[in-house]
Every structure is written in structure tokens, then in C-alpha cells.
Amino acid sequence: MQKLQITKEYAQEFDEKCSRADSHGFLRFLTEPDEHSISLLDLIAQVEGVIKFNPSVHDIGFELNEQTISNYMNKFFSQYMPQKADQVKQILNKTHPYFIDRDGGTHVNFIPVKQGDSHSSNVGHSGRRSFLEFNVYIHNSLDDLRTTAHELSHALSSHHQHLIVMLRSNAPREEIDKFTHKSFERDCVGEIESHITERLFNQFLVESGLYTKKDLQNYENQQQASLLSEINLIREERDIIKKLSCPVSYESLDKLVKNLQQNHNNRLLERVEKMHDDKRKFSSYMFRYVVGRIVADQWMKRFDNSDQQSQKNMLDNFQQFLDKTHEFDLDSACKNLLNQNFACVVEDYVLDKKNNKKKDCEVEK
């Protein structure tokens, strides 16, 4: 890789990115032991040790357009999450009030792109706009359907809707800022809803004949690979931030980079560059995906092993969970969905993966 040169301007930009992501604060959040005397960093280290990496193939070609996507989404939500079916229809029909601005313009967009294009569907709010925006990028892939279901769960989440209500009711700026600048304990629950929805949608794909069991296993392999990548990213950033002053100074960053170059540590040098170039890749952002994947895995395991009435109860509770996502921190979200705190959820996840590895070894013998 090209030798990284640290200038005072580069160091200032790096510090600004770290400050926005509150990297030092997130490091403290990860490393402080909880009441059980274990830190979140120790917990995810246990997860890394039991992940079984298998290669996966991305994208299954599938002809799609706005209408076919809407049809599949409406069918899925009617079947699995009927309490949310009307809201989904409104969103896809471009009549949901939260996606319409004060001039009557809608902000739900279906955008065809070439297969392999890097754009990914997204929903959200930025700045002080009093409406949500939903962009569905169509790559003619089955992944487009699952991603749309993933993003729709964000659109249904009360976090976004609560913010829009605050903006439209002219709530005090201090109140809005307090809500948008959530603590790490609250922010890291933001991908639980979407990953549970993804898991449910996979079942729908199998039931609809669009997915085989092999495709489902391929999805699981992708999730394991992503989880491993995210945990690596968190560790790399931890290794970098704990060596830097707060605020990050030119001297401390220059010293770190020179040390990494002398030791030919290209892995951390690349992470320094990514932290400078893309704040969305900071571990304080990516940790949400670690939480989401682990909690969804355990939720789905319980769902698959439940009788029909218990499954209905879980689905009802999940839909009600979407109505109050803005109220939850990490442990309260886990207790609502699984009646356990996050540490216990992780312990069960690790135990399950160890047992699966043991079974695989026995089969190989």
C-alpha cells in the first residue's frame, strides 16, 4: 500500500471524524465491565472464537420491478406481521404521511441500477427535514427483496416516527438534539429489528419456493462472515484509539502511523485510512450490526423451536417492539424480546455455536 503521510490537516480531519463518532467514548463503553464483571469487548471476543467461516455466494439473479417488489413485501408482511401490513402498503404506495414533505412531495423512490452496482437500499432522516426518505435500489437480485424487507422494518420502527412527530410539532431543539444524540446503550439496538425481519423473510422465501435450503445456508454463511468482519473492525479501531490522545493530536497520530509502518502493520494502517475517510465505518456504528445479528440469531432459534401459538405470541410481541424502539437500551431490548440481558444472549449464542461445532466434528469422524 502507498505510504501514509500524516500532515497537521490530516490529523485535524481524523480528530473531527473521531469526535463525531465519539471513538474514545465508545472505547470506554466497550471496555467497562457491567454488573457481571464482563465487558462488551470480552463478550464479542467469545463470539469471534466460535464463528465458523464458510465461503458464500452473493446475489441470486431475479427479475424485479417496483410492482413485483411491492407485491412480495405486502404478501410477507400480511403473513408474518399483519399489524404492520397497512403501514407497509402506505409506504410502498407512497401515501404514508411520514414520507411526504410539507409541499406534498413523496420521498419513496424505486431506482433501477446495474447488477453489481454498490448502492444499497436505505431509509432514514437527515438534518432537520420533517420527513423520511426511502430509496429502493433494484439490482435484479433476490437480495433486493430481503434488503427491502430489512429497510421496511426500519421505516416501521418508532425511532424514526417519533423523531418526525417531534420535528413536525416544533419540539424544542434541546429535546430533539437529546433524542438524536442517543447514548451508545440506546444506539446499538438499531439493527435488531431489521435482522429479525431478515430472518423471518428468509422463511418466507423458502415457503414461496424462491429459496432452497442451500440458499438459506448461503445466507447464514454471509451473516457469519459479516459478523467476523465487524468484530475485527471493532478490535482494530480499539487498538488504534487506545494509543491516541483525546483529542487526537498530530503528534500522537504521526507517532502511531510511523510505528505501524516500521512494523509493517498494513492491517491497522488501512484501518487508520478508513477511519479518516468514512465515519460510517467507525465501530460505534458497526457495533449495531454485531448486536443485531446475535440477537436475531437467538430470537429465530427460539421461534423455530416453538409451537404455533408461541410463534404467534413472539410475532405479536415483535410488532409491538417496533412501536417502542425509541425507548429501549441494549439490555431492555433483549429482555423484551428474549427475557434475558445481552450478556446472557451472547452466552447462549456462544454455547449454541460450540455445540454445532462439536456435532460437525462428530459427523466428520
Beta strands, then each sheet from edge to edge (+ up, - down):
strand 1: 108-112
strand 2: 122-124
strand 3: 133-138
sheet 1: 1+ 3+ 2-
end
